[in-house]
Amino acid sequence: MMEQKSRKHIFFIAAIVGCGVLLLVFLLFYRSVRSAGRPIDRTATSGYVEDAWQSVAYDGCLPEQDANTRESEEHSANGQDSARPEDAAHEQVFTEGELVEDGFAEQDYFYGLWPEDFRPVQASVVVEESYFDDALFVGDSRIVGLMLYSGLTQATFYAEKAVNVNNLLANEIMMQTGGQRITILEALENKTFGKVYIKMGLNELGWRNLDMFVDAYGRIIDQMRKSQPEAVFYVMSTLPVSEKRATGDPHFNNERIMEFNELIKEMTWMKNVFYLDVFSSLIDDSGFLPDEAATDGVHLNKDYCLLWLDFLKNHTVTR
């Protein structure tokens, strides 16, 4: 009898130890999964000194600051679109934590597992301008310039000065004909496009939180693809600025722009859309936008808008 009780005690103790081991294994596994999925802190790895951010007129991610104390006209006077701080601080277009259409959650952009050999769209056979007849161009004031100078009269442009990735879809944009103002998503319900070209990233250069930028940009693509599921989506790099415009500005310069472009490139891979490296086609041997390209060092004149168009005609994909 005593021997039977002893065996029961041993079995009971062994069961408890076994459960403890299983629990420990589970906790270690859970911790490793959480560590692997933790978003990368780009503000800690970008190489910028924290104190330098304090001088940014508009970073779009510090709602605790008084928006009225930030002067958005400072960059506008120097050639950059004026982006009001309240647009990013209070006008959040997307729901936090919402899953995107292709199944990636917002933090999946930041795993850092994308292939380093991912390439932009390569040079191809030059297409006729009629290729853009069913194309939509979306973006900020540089897209406005392309609309004015490219000669693409059959293409559609939804673009306006001072928009950023936080308010692009929420703002009512002036249509190029008729003077009607309507949101981009409302406009997309009324017309089907074969190609969609998007270029953002100018008015966000002063933002401190780069994850916020790339997440909002990715959600723009998700929203637009729902309305245009058959369209080919091209995402263009942020364009360069001249050496004169970049001098003395810790954020509005080509090093900062290239940092943004790497994030945009990674995002296009995650979203399975096409990335166009327009930046590299417009810089000179010194790595800047030539002085002759823009009087303010930012917004392209007609000759360089036509060079931009030439690049687009020579970088297309076929399905």
DRENDO-1510 file (C-alpha; in Angstrom, 1 decimal, always signed):
<recs>
REC; n; res; u; v; w
REC; 1; MET; +0.0; +0.0; +0.0 .
REC; 2; MET; +2.8; +2.4; +0.9 .
REC; 3; GLU; +4.6; +1.5; -2.3 .
REC; 4; GLN; +1.5; +2.3; -4.4 .
REC; 5; LYS; +1.1; +5.7; -2.6 .
REC; 6; SER; +4.8; +6.4; -3.3 .
REC; 7; ARG; +4.4; +5.7; -6.9 .
REC; 8; LYS; +1.4; +8.1; -7.1 .
REC; 9; HIS; +3.4; +10.8; -5.4 .
REC; 10; ILE; +6.3; +10.3; -7.9 .
REC; 11; PHE; +3.9; +10.4; -10.8 .
REC; 12; PHE; +2.2; +13.6; -9.4 .
REC; 13; ILE; +5.6; +15.4; -9.0 .
REC; 14; ALA; +6.7; +14.3; -12.5 .
REC; 15; ALA; +3.5; +15.7; -14.0 .
REC; 16; ILE; +4.0; +19.0; -12.2 .
REC; 17; VAL; +7.6; +19.2; -13.4 .
REC; 18; GLY; +6.5; +18.4; -16.9 .
REC; 19; CYS; +3.9; +21.1; -17.0 .
REC; 20; GLY; +6.4; +23.6; -15.7 .
REC; 21; VAL; +8.8; +22.7; -18.5 .
REC; 22; LEU; +6.1; +23.0; -21.1 .
REC; 23; LEU; +5.1; +26.4; -19.7 .
REC; 24; LEU; +8.7; +27.6; -19.7 .
REC; 25; VAL; +9.2; +26.5; -23.3 .
REC; 26; PHE; +6.0; +28.3; -24.3 .
REC; 27; LEU; +7.1; +31.5; -22.6 .
REC; 28; LEU; +10.5; +31.5; -24.3 .
REC; 29; PHE; +8.9; +30.9; -27.7 .
REC; 30; TYR; +6.4; +33.7; -27.1 .
REC; 31; ARG; +9.2; +36.1; -26.2 .
REC; 32; SER; +11.2; +35.2; -29.2 .
REC; 33; VAL; +8.2; +35.8; -31.5 .
REC; 34; ARG; +7.5; +39.1; -30.0 .
REC; 35; SER; +11.2; +40.2; -30.3 .
REC; 36; ALA; +11.3; +39.1; -34.0 .
REC; 37; GLY; +8.2; +41.1; -34.8 .
REC; 38; ARG; +9.1; +44.3; -33.0 .
REC; 39; PRO; +9.1; +47.3; -35.3 .
REC; 40; ILE; +12.4; +49.0; -36.0 .
REC; 41; ASP; +12.9; +52.3; -34.3 .
REC; 42; ARG; +13.9; +54.4; -37.3 .
REC; 43; THR; +14.4; +57.6; -35.2 .
REC; 44; ALA; +17.0; +55.7; -33.2 .
REC; 45; THR; +18.9; +54.4; -36.3 .
REC; 46; SER; +18.6; +57.2; -38.7 .
REC; 47; GLY; +21.8; +58.9; -37.5 .
REC; 48; TYR; +20.1; +62.3; -36.7 .
REC; 49; VAL; +20.8; +64.0; -33.5 .
REC; 50; GLU; +17.7; +64.4; -31.4 .
REC; 51; ASP; +18.3; +68.0; -30.6 .
REC; 52; ALA; +18.4; +68.8; -34.3 .
REC; 53; TRP; +14.7; +67.9; -34.6 .
REC; 54; GLN; +13.7; +70.7; -32.3 .
REC; 55; SER; +14.1; +73.3; -35.1 .
REC; 56; VAL; +11.7; +71.6; -37.5 .
REC; 57; ALA; +8.9; +73.9; -38.3 .
REC; 58; TYR; +6.5; +71.0; -39.0 .
REC; 59; ASP; +7.2; +67.4; -38.2 .
REC; 60; GLY; +3.6; +66.2; -38.2 .
REC; 61; CYS; +4.0; +63.8; -35.2 .
REC; 62; LEU; +4.1; +65.9; -32.0 .
REC; 63; PRO; +0.4; +66.7; -31.3 .
REC; 64; GLU; +1.3; +68.0; -27.8 .
REC; 65; GLN; +3.0; +71.0; -29.4 .
REC; 66; ASP; +0.8; +74.1; -30.0 .
REC; 67; ALA; +0.2; +73.9; -33.7 .
REC; 68; ASN; -0.3; +77.7; -33.9 .
REC; 69; THR; +3.3; +78.2; -32.9 .
REC; 70; ARG; +4.7; +76.4; -35.9 .
REC; 71; GLU; +5.1; +78.5; -39.0 .
REC; 72; SER; +4.5; +76.4; -42.1 .
REC; 73; GLU; +5.2; +79.4; -44.3 .
REC; 74; GLU; +8.9; +79.1; -43.6 .
REC; 75; HIS; +9.5; +76.2; -46.0 .
REC; 76; SER; +6.9; +77.6; -48.5 .
REC; 77; ALA; +8.9; +80.8; -48.9 .
REC; 78; ASN; +11.9; +78.7; -49.7 .
REC; 79; GLY; +10.3; +76.6; -52.4 .
REC; 80; GLN; +8.7; +73.8; -50.3 .
REC; 81; ASP; +4.9; +73.4; -50.2 .
REC; 82; SER; +3.4; +74.8; -47.0 .
REC; 83; ALA; +2.0; +71.9; -45.0 .
REC; 84; ARG; -0.1; +72.9; -42.1 .
REC; 85; PRO; +0.8; +71.1; -38.8 .
REC; 86; GLU; -2.8; +70.6; -37.9 .
REC; 87; ASP; -3.2; +68.4; -41.0 .
REC; 88; ALA; -1.0; +65.7; -39.6 .
REC; 89; ALA; -1.6; +66.3; -35.9 .
REC; 90; HIS; -5.4; +66.2; -36.1 .
REC; 91; GLU; -6.5; +64.8; -39.5 .
REC; 92; GLN; -5.7; +61.1; -39.2 .
REC; 93; VAL; -7.3; +59.4; -42.2 .
REC; 94; PHE; -6.7; +55.8; -41.3 .
REC; 95; THR; -7.8; +53.6; -38.4 .
REC; 96; GLU; -4.9; +52.6; -36.1 .
REC; 97; GLY; -4.0; +48.9; -36.4 .
REC; 98; GLU; -6.2; +48.3; -39.4 .
REC; 99; LEU; -5.2; +45.3; -41.6 .
REC; 100; VAL; -4.4; +46.1; -45.1 .
REC; 101; GLU; -5.8; +44.3; -48.1 .
REC; 102; ASP; -2.9; +42.1; -48.8 .
REC; 103; GLY; -2.8; +40.7; -45.3 .
REC; 104; PHE; +0.1; +42.7; -43.8 .
REC; 105; ALA; -0.5; +44.6; -40.6 .
REC; 106; GLU; +1.0; +48.0; -40.3 .
REC; 107; GLN; +4.0; +46.9; -38.3 .
REC; 108; ASP; +5.0; +44.4; -41.1 .
REC; 109; TYR; +6.5; +47.2; -43.0 .
REC; 110; PHE; +9.3; +47.4; -40.5 .
REC; 111; TYR; +10.5; +43.9; -40.1 .
REC; 112; GLY; +13.6; +44.7; -42.1 .
REC; 113; LEU; +13.4; +41.3; -44.0 .
REC; 114; TRP; +12.9; +42.6; -47.5 .
REC; 115; PRO; +15.4; +41.5; -50.2 .
REC; 116; GLU; +18.4; +43.9; -50.6 .
REC; 117; ASP; +18.6; +43.1; -54.3 .
REC; 118; PHE; +15.0; +44.4; -54.9 .
REC; 119; ARG; +15.3; +46.7; -58.0 .
REC; 120; PRO; +13.2; +49.6; -59.3 .
REC; 121; VAL; +11.6; +49.3; -62.7 .
REC; 122; GLN; +14.4; +49.0; -65.3 .
REC; 123; ALA; +14.7; +50.8; -68.7 .
REC; 124; SER; +12.3; +49.4; -71.3 .
REC; 125; VAL; +11.2; +50.1; -74.8 .
REC; 126; VAL; +10.0; +53.7; -75.1 .
REC; 127; VAL; +6.2; +54.0; -75.2 .
REC; 128; GLU; +4.2; +56.6; -77.0 .
REC; 129; GLU; +2.5; +59.3; -75.1 .
REC; 130; SER; -0.8; +57.6; -75.7 .
REC; 131; TYR; +0.3; +55.0; -73.1 .
REC; 132; PHE; -0.7; +57.6; -70.5 .
REC; 133; ASP; -4.2; +58.2; -71.9 .
REC; 134; ASP; -5.7; +56.0; -69.2 .
REC; 135; ALA; -3.2; +57.0; -66.5 .
REC; 136; LEU; -3.9; +58.8; -63.3 .
REC; 137; PHE; -1.2; +60.9; -61.6 .
REC; 138; VAL; -1.6; +61.6; -57.9 .
REC; 139; GLY; +0.6; +63.8; -55.7 .
REC; 140; ASP; +1.8; +67.2; -54.5 .
REC; 141; SER; +2.9; +70.4; -56.3 .
REC; 142; ARG; +5.5; +68.6; -58.3 .
REC; 143; ILE; +2.8; +66.5; -59.9 .
REC; 144; VAL; +0.9; +69.8; -60.5 .
REC; 145; GLY; +4.1; +70.9; -62.5 .
REC; 146; LEU; +4.0; +67.7; -64.5 .
REC; 147; MET; +0.4; +68.3; -65.4 .
REC; 148; LEU; +1.2; +71.9; -66.5 .
REC; 149; TYR; +4.3; +71.1; -68.6 .
REC; 150; SER; +4.2; +67.5; -69.7 .
REC; 151; GLY; +1.7; +67.9; -72.5 .
REC; 152; LEU; -0.2; +64.8; -71.3 .
REC; 153; THR; -3.6; +66.2; -72.1 .
REC; 154; GLN; -5.4; +62.9; -72.1 .
REC; 155; ALA; -4.0; +61.8; -68.7 .
REC; 156; THR; -5.8; +62.5; -65.4 .
REC; 157; PHE; -4.2; +64.5; -62.6 .
REC; 158; TYR; -5.4; +64.6; -59.0 .
REC; 159; ALA; -2.8; +66.8; -57.4 .
REC; 160; GLU; -2.5; +69.9; -55.3 .
REC; 161; LYS; +0.0; +72.0; -53.4 .
REC; 162; ALA; +0.8; +71.3; -49.8 .
REC; 163; VAL; -0.8; +67.8; -49.5 .
REC; 164; ASN; +0.9; +65.1; -47.5 .
REC; 165; VAL; +0.3; +61.4; -46.9 .
REC; 166; ASN; -2.0; +62.1; -43.9 .
REC; 167; ASN; -4.4; +64.3; -45.8 .
REC; 168; LEU; -4.1; +63.3; -49.5 .
REC; 169; LEU; -7.2; +61.2; -49.5 .
REC; 170; ALA; -9.2; +63.3; -47.1 .
REC; 171; ASN; -8.7; +66.7; -48.7 .
REC; 172; GLU; -10.9; +67.9; -51.6 .
REC; 173; ILE; -8.6; +68.2; -54.6 .
REC; 174; MET; -9.3; +70.6; -57.4 .
REC; 175; MET; -10.0; +68.7; -60.6 .
REC; 176; GLN; -8.1; +69.9; -63.7 .
REC; 177; THR; -11.3; +70.7; -65.6 .
REC; 178; GLY; -14.5; +72.4; -64.4 .
REC; 179; GLY; -13.1; +73.7; -61.1 .
REC; 180; GLN; -14.9; +71.1; -59.1 .
REC; 181; ARG; -13.4; +70.0; -55.7 .
REC; 182; ILE; -13.8; +66.4; -54.7 .
REC; 183; THR; -11.8; +63.9; -52.7 .
REC; 184; ILE; -9.6; +61.5; -54.6 .
REC; 185; LEU; -11.5; +58.4; -53.4 .
REC; 186; GLU; -14.8; +60.0; -54.6 .
REC; 187; ALA; -13.2; +60.7; -58.0 .
REC; 188; LEU; -11.9; +57.2; -58.3 .
REC; 189; GLU; -15.5; +55.8; -58.0 .
REC; 190; ASN; -16.4; +57.6; -61.3 .
REC; 191; LYS; -13.6; +56.5; -63.6 .
REC; 192; THR; -11.5; +53.4; -64.3 .
REC; 193; PHE; -7.7; +53.7; -64.9 .
REC; 194; GLY; -5.2; +51.4; -66.4 .
REC; 195; LYS; -2.2; +52.9; -64.6 .
REC; 196; VAL; -1.8; +54.9; -61.4 .
REC; 197; TYR; +1.3; +57.0; -60.7 .
REC; 198; ILE; +1.8; +58.3; -57.2 .
REC; 199; LYS; +4.5; +60.7; -55.9 .
REC; 200; MET; +4.6; +61.9; -52.3 .
REC; 201; GLY; +7.4; +62.7; -49.8 .
REC; 202; LEU; +8.1; +66.4; -50.3 .
REC; 203; ASN; +6.0; +67.9; -47.6 .
REC; 204; GLU; +6.9; +65.2; -45.1 .
REC; 205; LEU; +10.6; +65.7; -45.0 .
REC; 206; GLY; +10.5; +67.4; -41.7 .
REC; 207; TRP; +8.6; +64.6; -40.0 .
REC; 208; ARG; +10.3; +63.0; -37.1 .
REC; 209; ASN; +8.5; +59.7; -37.2 .
REC; 210; LEU; +9.4; +58.0; -40.5 .
REC; 211; ASP; +7.3; +54.9; -39.6 .
REC; 212; MET; +4.3; +57.1; -39.6 .
REC; 213; PHE; +5.1; +58.4; -43.1 .
REC; 214; VAL; +5.6; +55.0; -44.7 .
REC; 215; ASP; +2.6; +53.4; -42.9 .
REC; 216; ALA; +0.3; +56.2; -44.1 .
REC; 217; TYR; +1.8; +56.0; -47.6 .
REC; 218; GLY; +1.1; +52.3; -47.7 .
REC; 219; ARG; -2.5; +52.7; -46.7 .
REC; 220; ILE; -3.0; +55.2; -49.5 .
REC; 221; ILE; -2.1; +52.5; -51.9 .
REC; 222; ASP; -4.4; +50.0; -50.2 .
REC; 223; GLN; -7.3; +52.4; -50.4 .
REC; 224; MET; -6.7; +53.3; -54.0 .
REC; 225; ARG; -6.2; +49.7; -55.1 .
REC; 226; LYS; -9.6; +48.9; -53.7 .
REC; 227; SER; -11.1; +51.4; -56.2 .
REC; 228; GLN; -8.8; +50.5; -59.1 .
REC; 229; PRO; -8.0; +46.7; -58.6 .
REC; 230; GLU; -7.0; +46.2; -62.3 .
REC; 231; ALA; -4.7; +49.2; -62.6 .
REC; 232; VAL; -0.9; +49.0; -62.7 .
REC; 233; PHE; +0.5; +51.0; -59.7 .
REC; 234; TYR; +3.7; +52.9; -60.1 .
REC; 235; VAL; +5.1; +54.7; -57.0 .
REC; 236; MET; +7.7; +57.3; -57.9 .
REC; 237; SER; +10.6; +58.3; -55.7 .
REC; 238; THR; +10.8; +61.7; -54.1 .
REC; 239; LEU; +12.6; +64.0; -56.4 .
REC; 240; PRO; +15.9; +65.7; -55.6 .
REC; 241; VAL; +16.6; +69.3; -54.8 .
REC; 242; SER; +19.4; +71.6; -55.8 .
REC; 243; GLU; +22.6; +72.1; -53.9 .
REC; 244; LYS; +21.7; +75.7; -53.1 .
REC; 245; ARG; +18.3; +74.7; -51.8 .
REC; 246; ALA; +19.8; +71.9; -49.6 .
REC; 247; THR; +22.6; +73.9; -48.1 .
REC; 248; GLY; +22.1; +74.6; -44.4 .
REC; 249; ASP; +18.8; +72.7; -44.1 .
REC; 250; PRO; +19.2; +69.6; -41.9 .
REC; 251; HIS; +16.1; +67.9; -43.3 .
REC; 252; PHE; +15.2; +69.4; -46.7 .
REC; 253; ASN; +18.2; +68.0; -48.5 .
REC; 254; ASN; +19.1; +65.0; -50.7 .
REC; 255; GLU; +20.5; +62.8; -48.0 .
REC; 256; ARG; +17.2; +63.1; -46.2 .
REC; 257; ILE; +15.3; +62.5; -49.5 .
REC; 258; MET; +17.4; +59.3; -50.2 .
REC; 259; GLU; +16.5; +58.1; -46.7 .
REC; 260; PHE; +12.8; +58.6; -47.5 .
REC; 261; ASN; +13.3; +56.9; -50.9 .
REC; 262; GLU; +14.7; +53.7; -49.3 .
REC; 263; LEU; +11.6; +53.5; -47.1 .
REC; 264; ILE; +9.3; +54.1; -50.1 .
REC; 265; LYS; +11.2; +51.4; -52.1 .
REC; 266; GLU; +10.8; +48.9; -49.3 .
REC; 267; MET; +7.1; +49.8; -49.0 .
REC; 268; THR; +6.5; +49.1; -52.7 .
REC; 269; TRP; +8.0; +45.7; -52.3 .
REC; 270; MET; +5.7; +44.9; -49.4 .
REC; 271; LYS; +2.7; +46.2; -51.4 .
REC; 272; ASN; +3.7; +44.4; -54.6 .
REC; 273; VAL; +3.6; +47.6; -56.7 .
REC; 274; PHE; +6.3; +49.1; -59.0 .
REC; 275; TYR; +8.9; +51.5; -57.8 .
REC; 276; LEU; +10.3; +54.2; -60.2 .
REC; 277; ASP; +13.7; +55.7; -59.3 .
REC; 278; VAL; +13.1; +59.1; -60.9 .
REC; 279; PHE; +15.5; +60.7; -58.4 .
REC; 280; SER; +18.6; +59.1; -60.0 .
REC; 281; SER; +17.5; +60.4; -63.5 .
REC; 282; LEU; +17.4; +64.0; -62.4 .
REC; 283; ILE; +20.6; +64.5; -60.5 .
REC; 284; ASP; +23.9; +65.8; -61.9 .
REC; 285; ASP; +27.4; +64.4; -61.3 .
REC; 286; SER; +27.4; +66.0; -57.8 .
REC; 287; GLY; +24.2; +64.3; -56.8 .
REC; 288; PHE; +22.0; +67.4; -56.9 .
REC; 289; LEU; +19.2; +68.7; -59.0 .
REC; 290; PRO; +20.9; +71.0; -61.5 .
REC; 291; ASP; +20.4; +74.7; -60.8 .
REC; 292; GLU; +19.0; +75.2; -64.2 .
REC; 293; ALA; +16.2; +72.7; -63.5 .
REC; 294; ALA; +14.2; +74.8; -61.0 .
REC; 295; THR; +14.3; +78.5; -60.1 .
REC; 296; ASP; +13.5; +77.6; -56.4 .
REC; 297; GLY; +15.6; +74.4; -56.5 .
REC; 298; VAL; +12.5; +72.3; -55.9 .
REC; 299; HIS; +9.8; +72.6; -58.5 .
REC; 300; LEU; +10.9; +71.5; -62.0 .
REC; 301; ASN; +10.6; +73.8; -65.0 .
REC; 302; LYS; +9.2; +72.7; -68.3 .
REC; 303; ASP; +12.4; +71.3; -69.7 .
REC; 304; TYR; +13.0; +69.1; -66.7 .
REC; 305; CYS; +9.3; +68.0; -66.5 .
REC; 306; LEU; +9.8; +66.8; -70.1 .
REC; 307; LEU; +12.9; +64.9; -68.9 .
REC; 308; TRP; +10.8; +63.4; -66.2 .
REC; 309; LEU; +8.2; +62.4; -68.7 .
REC; 310; ASP; +11.0; +60.8; -70.9 .
REC; 311; PHE; +12.0; +58.7; -67.9 .
REC; 312; LEU; +8.4; +57.5; -67.4 .
REC; 313; LYS; +8.1; +56.6; -71.1 .
REC; 314; ASN; +11.3; +54.6; -70.9 .
REC; 315; HIS; +10.4; +52.7; -67.6 .
REC; 316; THR; +7.1; +50.8; -68.0 .
REC; 317; VAL; +6.0; +47.2; -67.3 .
REC; 318; THR; +3.7; +44.9; -69.2 .
REC; 319; ARG; +1.3; +42.5; -67.6 .
</recs>
